[in-house]
């Protein structure tokens, strides 16, 4: 189950006796994702996102950079829409990671229209996502860090991938959520990093998910992996959803062949082993920092290594509540049917601590959604 916003909701909403109970009664579930309409906002959705990660290359110098750019939309009570936007850039050569974000309650419900037109304003900077079906325009400039920006356009390098073959992923007994990807989007445009503007190209991974507020326990954590292999030009998605209290875990994923054939991966179809750990100097949390992923049925034995150790994000939320998670640019090396392979990856690691102060945060959200005097009955 991807991604970090789930940790955000867990942090805010799920603790014993929490007064605010998120609703998913407006979520619409069918037997198969219907495109292109699933690309649009799902009105009053419990939780959904449009999520881009990937590797970009400077056309002149060949230097590589990582980007994460995501819009989240959620409606906790069916009354008020909220939006959260994350934007992060990784510079492996400088061993530098920068990020910015914004959480806001929207003045009205988002419309279910296509093409997409999502936007937020932070200080003087406007962040936008427009387009549909693999053809997008991503434009953002960090307000927290001067000289960090993207202006990218994408086109599909492979067809859309409907996870589980239907575009609905079943996370054991925990949840059933809409999920499809464009696992290889050709990207072109400009990247500004460290105040220097660069002409870049590369490949992004795009995830679209909705109906995702069913995971509401502070004991749940998850790791997510996207892999784009150079040769063969195949992609892998794998996740582990685990319960820290019981030790139980759920795993799954997808293998997308170079002929765009989709194979669902069950928990028993792959083995994921942690090879090293990294402790954050900021949060003091310990994260896995190197992995071995084996998919015997597809002949893969891969090692995934972060290109920068410190790619931890700390989101300062309501009433001083903080959420920490790690999401970063990684390289992939290993073998495919005994032959050497390499590629790119992005990895997300969430909920590596208990959700302290969740009750206080939930009360803050509840207070924000109380009617104002002008909205009260009889006024």
Kinemage of the C-alpha trace (Angstrom):
@kinemage 1
@onewidth
@group {chain A} dominant
@subgroup {mainchain}
@vectorlist {calphas} color= white
{ca unk a 1} P 0.000 0.000 0.000
{ca unk a 2} L 1.581 3.205 -1.146
{ca unk a 3} L 2.240 5.964 0.092
{ca unk a 4} L 3.344 8.394 2.781
{ca unk a 5} L 0.000 10.132 3.150
{ca unk a 6} L -1.281 6.936 4.733
{ca unk a 7} L 1.217 7.473 7.522
{ca unk a 8} L -0.061 11.033 7.721
{ca unk a 9} L -3.623 9.822 8.183
{ca unk a 10} L -2.569 7.139 10.629
{ca unk a 11} L -0.722 9.777 12.615
{ca unk a 12} L -3.728 12.076 12.666
{ca unk a 13} L -6.657 9.748 12.964
{ca unk a 14} L -5.989 6.343 14.398
{ca unk a 15} L -5.481 5.895 18.069
{ca unk a 16} L -7.675 4.280 20.685
{ca unk a 17} L -10.656 6.453 21.432
{ca unk a 18} L -10.004 8.946 18.657
{ca unk a 19} L -13.124 11.065 18.223
{ca unk a 20} L -12.699 11.631 14.506
{ca unk a 21} L -13.569 8.581 12.412
{ca unk a 22} L -12.700 8.944 8.732
{ca unk a 23} L -15.367 7.853 6.285
{ca unk a 24} L -15.053 5.948 3.032
{ca unk a 25} L -18.763 5.866 2.256
{ca unk a 26} L -18.224 8.041 -0.832
{ca unk a 27} L -15.589 5.732 -2.319
{ca unk a 28} L -16.748 4.068 -5.531
{ca unk a 29} L -15.440 0.562 -6.237
{ca unk a 30} L -16.015 -1.446 -9.409
{ca unk a 31} L -14.688 -4.704 -10.806
{ca unk a 32} L -12.269 -2.914 -13.111
{ca unk a 33} L -10.734 0.547 -13.312
{ca unk a 34} L -12.448 2.616 -15.991
{ca unk a 35} L -10.039 4.801 -17.928
{ca unk a 36} L -9.693 7.647 -18.526
{ca unk a 37} L -12.281 8.740 -15.941
{ca unk a 38} L -10.346 7.209 -13.029
{ca unk a 39} L -7.672 9.813 -13.742
{ca unk a 40} L -10.028 12.565 -12.612
{ca unk a 41} L -10.698 13.531 -9.017
{ca unk a 42} L -13.037 11.117 -7.245
{ca unk a 43} L -15.449 13.417 -5.443
{ca unk a 44} L -15.281 13.285 -1.631
{ca unk a 45} L -12.802 10.415 -1.878
{ca unk a 46} L -11.399 9.143 1.398
{ca unk a 47} L -7.851 9.343 0.038
{ca unk a 48} L -6.324 9.429 -3.441
{ca unk a 49} L -3.148 10.612 -5.164
{ca unk a 50} L -1.296 11.352 -8.402
{ca unk a 51} L 2.324 10.376 -7.729
{ca unk a 52} L 5.521 10.873 -9.780
{ca unk a 53} L 9.028 9.645 -8.965
{ca unk a 54} L 12.010 9.129 -11.218
{ca unk a 55} L 15.538 9.731 -12.452
{ca unk a 56} L 16.538 12.641 -14.686
{ca unk a 57} L 19.785 13.165 -16.612
{ca unk a 58} L 21.477 16.456 -17.495
{ca unk a 59} L 21.675 16.395 -21.299
{ca unk a 60} L 25.028 18.221 -21.273
{ca unk a 61} L 26.961 16.744 -18.331
{ca unk a 62} L 25.246 13.370 -17.880
{ca unk a 63} L 24.727 14.005 -14.139
{ca unk a 64} L 21.652 12.342 -12.677
{ca unk a 65} L 19.019 13.702 -10.309
{ca unk a 66} L 15.964 12.315 -8.563
{ca unk a 67} L 12.507 13.863 -8.358
{ca unk a 68} L 9.357 13.191 -6.334
{ca unk a 69} L 6.208 15.200 -7.045
{ca unk a 70} L 2.790 14.233 -5.723
{ca unk a 71} L -0.693 15.655 -5.202
{ca unk a 72} L -2.880 14.057 -2.525
{ca unk a 73} L -6.621 14.644 -2.186
{ca unk a 74} L -8.620 13.417 0.818
{ca unk a 75} L -11.933 14.034 2.501
{ca unk a 76} L -12.043 12.781 6.076
{ca unk a 77} L -15.716 13.349 6.854
{ca unk a 78} L -17.370 13.680 3.447
{ca unk a 79} L -17.735 17.426 3.988
{ca unk a 80} L -14.408 19.189 3.458
{ca unk a 81} L -11.742 18.500 0.855
{ca unk a 82} L -8.085 18.606 1.845
{ca unk a 83} L -5.013 18.654 -0.366
{ca unk a 84} L -1.380 17.883 0.309
{ca unk a 85} L 1.507 18.372 -2.131
{ca unk a 86} L 5.048 16.999 -1.729
{ca unk a 87} L 8.008 18.023 -3.890
{ca unk a 88} L 11.557 16.654 -3.444
{ca unk a 89} L 14.841 16.720 -5.394
{ca unk a 90} L 17.923 14.525 -4.940
{ca unk a 91} L 21.442 15.397 -6.120
{ca unk a 92} L 23.673 12.296 -5.756
{ca unk a 93} L 26.893 14.065 -6.793
{ca unk a 94} L 26.478 16.730 -4.108
{ca unk a 95} L 24.902 14.189 -1.700
{ca unk a 96} L 22.076 16.651 -1.174
{ca unk a 97} L 18.345 16.219 -0.674
{ca unk a 98} L 15.814 19.074 -0.617
{ca unk a 99} L 12.037 18.991 -0.210
{ca unk a 100} L 9.006 21.200 0.289
{ca unk a 101} L 5.325 20.519 0.977
{ca unk a 102} L 1.975 22.059 1.802
{ca unk a 103} L -1.177 20.782 3.541
{ca unk a 104} L -4.369 22.778 3.129
{ca unk a 105} L -8.117 22.595 3.560
{ca unk a 106} L -9.734 23.595 0.279
{ca unk a 107} L -12.514 26.184 0.067
{ca unk a 108} L -14.724 23.860 -2.006
{ca unk a 109} L -14.873 20.289 -3.297
{ca unk a 110} L -12.534 19.483 -6.176
{ca unk a 111} L -14.377 18.921 -9.490
{ca unk a 112} L -14.194 15.545 -11.273
{ca unk a 113} L -13.012 16.945 -14.615
{ca unk a 114} L -10.463 16.021 -17.276
{ca unk a 115} L -7.837 16.875 -18.210
{ca unk a 116} L -6.391 17.173 -14.715
{ca unk a 117} L -5.748 20.665 -13.409
{ca unk a 118} L -4.409 20.482 -9.859
{ca unk a 119} L -2.706 23.415 -8.212
{ca unk a 120} L -1.599 24.859 -4.894
{ca unk a 121} L 0.063 28.092 -3.843
{ca unk a 122} L 2.843 28.348 -1.245
{ca unk a 123} L 4.024 31.881 -0.587
{ca unk a 124} L 4.827 33.299 -4.027
{ca unk a 125} L 5.240 29.880 -5.663
{ca unk a 126} L 2.535 27.991 -7.553
{ca unk a 127} L 2.747 24.216 -8.032
{ca unk a 128} L 0.701 22.620 -10.813
{ca unk a 129} L -0.093 19.264 -12.396
{ca unk a 130} L -2.044 19.203 -15.654
{ca unk a 131} L -2.831 16.593 -18.307
{ca unk a 132} L -4.046 12.993 -18.461
{ca unk a 133} L -3.235 9.467 -19.658
{ca unk a 134} L 0.535 9.760 -19.475
{ca unk a 135} L 0.821 13.218 -21.015
{ca unk a 136} L 1.434 15.615 -18.144
{ca unk a 137} L 2.988 18.954 -17.317
{ca unk a 138} L 4.658 19.213 -13.896
{ca unk a 139} L 5.734 22.647 -12.729
{ca unk a 140} L 6.900 23.625 -9.250
{ca unk a 141} L 9.414 25.809 -7.429
{ca unk a 142} L 10.253 25.272 -3.771
{ca unk a 143} L 9.320 28.020 -1.350
{ca unk a 144} L 11.506 26.623 1.451
{ca unk a 145} L 14.654 26.342 -0.694
{ca unk a 146} L 15.688 28.921 -3.285
{ca unk a 147} L 16.943 27.631 -6.616
{ca unk a 148} L 15.057 24.279 -6.613
{ca unk a 149} L 12.434 23.801 -9.344
{ca unk a 150} L 11.058 21.557 -12.110
{ca unk a 151} L 9.299 22.212 -15.399
{ca unk a 152} L 8.709 18.855 -17.080
{ca unk a 153} L 6.470 17.319 -19.729
{ca unk a 154} L 5.896 13.588 -20.108
{ca unk a 155} L 4.726 11.100 -22.721
{ca unk a 156} L 4.075 7.365 -22.218
{ca unk a 157} L 6.997 5.100 -23.157
{ca unk a 158} L 4.865 2.016 -22.343
{ca unk a 159} L 1.116 1.423 -21.994
{ca unk a 160} L -0.733 1.828 -18.720
{ca unk a 161} L -0.294 -0.966 -16.145
{ca unk a 162} L -3.475 -2.067 -14.326
{ca unk a 163} L -2.235 -3.696 -11.144
{ca unk a 164} L -3.753 -7.120 -10.445
{ca unk a 165} L -4.988 -7.007 -14.047
{ca unk a 166} L -8.056 -4.971 -13.083
{ca unk a 167} L -6.671 -1.741 -11.654
{ca unk a 168} L -7.816 -2.763 -8.166
{ca unk a 169} L -5.281 -4.109 -5.683
{ca unk a 170} L -6.441 -6.318 -2.791
{ca unk a 171} L -4.277 -5.807 0.301
{ca unk a 172} L -5.290 -9.016 2.047
{ca unk a 173} L -8.215 -8.410 4.420
{ca unk a 174} L -7.023 -4.841 5.033
{ca unk a 175} L -8.187 -2.872 2.003
{ca unk a 176} L -9.096 -2.875 -1.683
{ca unk a 177} L -7.933 0.183 -3.556
{ca unk a 178} L -7.854 1.415 -7.127
{ca unk a 179} L -4.307 1.291 -8.483
{ca unk a 180} L -2.746 1.721 -11.888
{ca unk a 181} L 0.576 3.070 -13.135
{ca unk a 182} L 2.419 4.454 -16.086
{ca unk a 183} L 5.682 2.771 -15.069
{ca unk a 184} L 7.786 4.446 -17.746
{ca unk a 185} L 7.049 8.036 -18.737
{ca unk a 186} L 9.574 9.774 -20.996
{ca unk a 187} L 10.253 13.146 -19.362
{ca unk a 188} L 11.831 16.284 -20.837
{ca unk a 189} L 12.253 19.831 -19.622
{ca unk a 190} L 14.247 21.809 -17.106
{ca unk a 191} L 15.448 21.096 -13.602
{ca unk a 192} L 16.796 23.845 -11.380
{ca unk a 193} L 18.924 22.541 -8.540
{ca unk a 194} L 21.328 24.486 -6.399
{ca unk a 195} L 20.370 27.584 -8.380
{ca unk a 196} L 21.575 26.128 -11.696
{ca unk a 197} L 19.102 25.438 -14.503
{ca unk a 198} L 19.700 22.245 -16.481
{ca unk a 199} L 18.119 20.758 -19.572
{ca unk a 200} L 17.123 17.241 -18.543
{ca unk a 201} L 15.544 14.063 -19.826
{ca unk a 202} L 14.728 10.794 -18.163
{ca unk a 203} L 11.977 8.421 -17.125
{ca unk a 204} L 9.391 8.849 -14.395
{ca unk a 205} L 7.156 6.310 -12.684
{ca unk a 206} L 3.564 7.491 -12.174
{ca unk a 207} L 1.158 5.939 -9.673
{ca unk a 208} L -2.558 6.663 -9.503
{ca unk a 209} L -4.444 5.315 -6.458
{ca unk a 210} L -7.787 5.969 -4.801
{ca unk a 211} L -10.083 4.587 -2.065
{ca unk a 212} L -7.079 4.306 0.242
{ca unk a 213} L -8.306 5.281 3.692
{ca unk a 214} L -9.123 1.719 4.729
{ca unk a 215} L -5.768 1.306 6.455
{ca unk a 216} L -6.358 3.019 9.778
{ca unk a 217} L -4.237 1.528 12.518
{ca unk a 218} L -1.097 3.009 13.990
{ca unk a 219} L 0.562 -0.429 13.988
{ca unk a 220} L 0.652 -0.671 10.190
{ca unk a 221} L 3.745 0.229 8.209
{ca unk a 222} L 4.715 -0.378 4.606
{ca unk a 223} L 7.622 -0.376 2.186
{ca unk a 224} L 7.167 0.247 -1.550
{ca unk a 225} L 9.581 -0.320 -4.446
{ca unk a 226} L 9.433 0.728 -8.086
{ca unk a 227} L 12.120 -0.613 -10.440
{ca unk a 228} L 12.849 0.316 -14.059
{ca unk a 229} L 15.417 -2.005 -15.642
{ca unk a 230} L 17.590 -0.803 -18.518
{ca unk a 231} L 17.772 -4.123 -20.385
{ca unk a 232} L 15.427 -5.834 -20.616
{ca unk a 233} L 13.178 -2.787 -20.435
{ca unk a 234} L 10.981 -4.299 -17.756
{ca unk a 235} L 9.469 -2.919 -14.568
{ca unk a 236} L 8.764 -4.305 -11.125
{ca unk a 237} L 6.556 -2.961 -8.349
{ca unk a 238} L 6.682 -4.602 -4.933
{ca unk a 239} L 5.261 -3.688 -1.538
{ca unk a 240} L 5.180 -5.042 1.991
{ca unk a 241} L 2.421 -4.043 4.393
{ca unk a 242} L 3.149 -5.208 7.919
{ca unk a 243} L 1.675 -5.041 11.412
{ca unk a 244} L 4.269 -4.057 13.987
{ca unk a 245} L 2.158 -5.359 16.864
{ca unk a 246} L 1.450 -8.851 15.502
{ca unk a 247} L 4.419 -9.358 13.201
{ca unk a 248} L 2.101 -10.309 10.339
{ca unk a 249} L 2.819 -8.999 6.839
{ca unk a 250} L 1.167 -8.790 3.440
{ca unk a 251} L 3.157 -8.536 0.230
{ca unk a 252} L 2.408 -8.174 -3.445
{ca unk a 253} L 3.314 -6.414 -6.642
{ca unk a 254} L 3.532 -6.536 -10.426
{ca unk a 255} L 5.991 -7.575 -13.116
{ca unk a 256} L 5.646 -5.706 -16.433
{ca unk a 257} L 7.512 -7.368 -19.295
{ca unk a 258} L 9.267 -5.624 -22.169
{ca unk a 259} L 6.242 -6.642 -24.258
{ca unk a 260} L 3.912 -4.898 -21.766
{ca unk a 261} L 2.577 -8.168 -20.367
{ca unk a 262} L 1.395 -7.797 -16.790
{ca unk a 263} L 1.912 -10.507 -14.163
{ca unk a 264} L 0.553 -10.042 -10.641
{ca unk a 265} L 3.014 -11.007 -7.902
{ca unk a 266} L 1.661 -12.666 -4.786
{ca unk a 267} L 3.460 -12.561 -1.456
{ca unk a 268} L 5.127 -15.917 -2.159
{ca unk a 269} L 6.391 -14.829 -5.585
{ca unk a 270} L 9.248 -12.685 -4.264
{ca unk a 271} L 11.664 -12.449 -1.351
{ca unk a 272} L 12.775 -9.125 0.079
{ca unk a 273} L 15.774 -9.030 2.416
{ca unk a 274} L 17.210 -6.001 4.228
{ca unk a 275} L 21.008 -5.878 3.892
{ca unk a 276} L 21.846 -2.653 5.768
{ca unk a 277} L 20.307 0.080 7.923
{ca unk a 278} L 20.690 3.849 8.252
{ca unk a 279} L 19.863 5.952 11.332
{ca unk a 280} L 18.579 9.458 10.701
{ca unk a 281} L 20.536 12.210 12.481
{ca unk a 282} L 17.333 14.282 12.422
{ca unk a 283} L 14.595 11.981 13.741
{ca unk a 284} L 16.869 9.265 15.216
{ca unk a 285} L 14.717 6.688 13.405
{ca unk a 286} L 16.344 3.655 11.820
{ca unk a 287} L 15.481 2.812 8.212
{ca unk a 288} L 16.477 -0.065 5.930
{ca unk a 289} L 19.041 1.299 3.464
{ca unk a 290} L 19.905 -1.607 1.161
{ca unk a 291} L 17.830 -4.531 -0.059
{ca unk a 292} L 18.005 -7.786 -1.961
{ca unk a 293} L 14.912 -8.523 -4.054
{ca unk a 294} L 14.483 -11.934 -5.659
{ca unk a 295} L 11.668 -12.829 -8.064
{ca unk a 296} L 12.430 -16.453 -9.019
{ca unk a 297} L 9.561 -16.849 -11.493
{ca unk a 298} L 10.959 -13.960 -13.563
{ca unk a 299} L 14.625 -14.833 -13.061
{ca unk a 300} L 15.529 -11.693 -11.085
{ca unk a 301} L 18.036 -11.369 -8.245
{ca unk a 302} L 18.540 -7.654 -7.571
{ca unk a 303} L 20.278 -5.380 -5.079
{ca unk a 304} L 18.741 -1.956 -4.438
{ca unk a 305} L 20.988 0.758 -2.974
{ca unk a 306} L 20.154 4.409 -2.110
{ca unk a 307} L 22.192 7.010 -3.995
{ca unk a 308} L 21.939 9.362 -1.001
{ca unk a 309} L 21.532 7.959 2.507
{ca unk a 310} L 19.634 10.943 3.899
{ca unk a 311} L 16.422 11.191 1.877
{ca unk a 312} L 14.178 11.500 4.926
{ca unk a 313} L 11.247 13.926 4.915
{ca unk a 314} L 9.869 15.515 8.066
{ca unk a 315} L 6.411 16.999 7.653
{ca unk a 316} L 5.363 19.429 10.375
{ca unk a 317} L 1.622 19.083 10.688
{ca unk a 318} L -1.126 20.361 12.923
{ca unk a 319} L -0.324 21.566 16.455
{ca unk a 320} L 3.345 20.697 16.191
{ca unk a 321} L 2.721 17.118 15.085
{ca unk a 322} L 5.530 15.746 12.916
{ca unk a 323} L 5.623 12.820 10.519
{ca unk a 324} L 8.853 11.250 9.292
{ca unk a 325} L 9.275 8.985 6.288
{ca unk a 326} L 12.006 8.049 3.837
{ca unk a 327} L 11.550 8.174 0.082
{ca unk a 328} L 14.489 8.199 -2.217
{ca unk a 329} L 16.396 7.676 -5.407
{ca unk a 330} L 18.134 4.282 -5.627
{ca unk a 331} L 20.216 2.303 -8.098
{ca unk a 332} L 19.591 -1.345 -9.017
{ca unk a 333} L 22.163 -3.998 -9.925
{ca unk a 334} L 21.910 -7.753 -10.168
{ca unk a 335} L 21.096 -10.560 -12.555
{ca unk a 336} L 18.272 -11.614 -14.838
{ca unk a 337} L 18.421 -15.308 -15.675
{ca unk a 338} L 22.066 -15.199 -14.669
{ca unk a 339} L 22.984 -12.222 -16.874
{ca unk a 340} L 24.026 -8.835 -15.396
{ca unk a 341} L 21.347 -6.135 -15.295
{ca unk a 342} L 21.051 -2.647 -13.855
{ca unk a 343} L 18.416 0.014 -13.562
{ca unk a 344} L 16.730 2.720 -11.498
{ca unk a 345} L 14.471 2.583 -8.486
{ca unk a 346} L 12.519 4.680 -6.021
{ca unk a 347} L 11.768 3.323 -2.548
{ca unk a 348} L 9.406 4.549 0.153
{ca unk a 349} L 9.595 3.502 3.811
{ca unk a 350} L 6.899 4.679 6.222
{ca unk a 351} L 5.650 4.427 9.795
{ca unk a 352} L 8.886 3.554 11.537
{ca unk a 353} L 7.562 4.828 14.867
{ca unk a 354} L 4.392 4.813 16.911
{ca unk a 355} L 1.922 7.577 16.094
{ca unk a 356} L 2.469 9.701 19.187
{ca unk a 357} L 0.143 12.666 19.742
{ca unk a 358} L -2.330 11.272 17.216
{ca unk a 359} L -5.248 12.089 19.482
{ca unk a 360} L -4.264 15.760 19.735
{ca unk a 361} L -3.785 16.024 15.980
{ca unk a 362} L -7.142 14.411 15.277
{ca unk a 363} L -8.821 16.922 17.560
{ca unk a 364} L -7.176 19.767 15.650
{ca unk a 365} L -8.580 18.435 12.363
{ca unk a 366} L -11.996 17.990 13.932
{ca unk a 367} L -11.968 21.574 15.215
{ca unk a 368} L -10.994 22.874 11.767
{ca unk a 369} L -14.018 21.137 10.242
{ca unk a 370} L -16.560 22.525 12.727
{ca unk a 371} L -19.067 24.907 11.086
{ca unk a 372} L -18.165 28.573 11.241
{ca unk a 373} L -20.822 30.948 12.631
{ca unk a 374} L -21.936 31.800 9.081
{ca unk a 375} L -22.428 28.077 8.364
{ca unk a 376} L -24.386 27.350 11.548
{ca unk a 377} L -28.111 26.454 11.287
{ca unk a 378} L -30.381 29.463 11.257
{ca unk a 379} L -27.638 31.924 10.277
